[in-house]
């Protein structure tokens, strides 16, 4: 079983899902709701390409590792505060249930522009 030392999961990360709503003129706009808040390891990756399990990700900027959370998908996003007073939004590009053991979740994400 893959394990993550608790001391490495020092970032509080909010996983959010989109719940579109209509504004006053009837247009659908993104509205995000929190699915879960977890402690995670957030690592910035350098360069423009990331290889993970024989898959290549262009423009991905972060790898988020946490304990298993069911239902996290690529349609979601992660938000965290790397330093007090700032919030970073990361669009999730890929999720992996490590070894299909429902113990560790890896998310590959890119910083929202």
Secondary structure, DSSP 8 states (H G I E B T S, - for coil): -----GGG--EEEEEEEE--EE-TTS-EE--EEEEEEEEEEEEE--SSEEEETTEEEES--EEEEEE--TT--TT-EEEE-SSTT--EEEEEEEEEEGGGSSSEEEEEEEE--
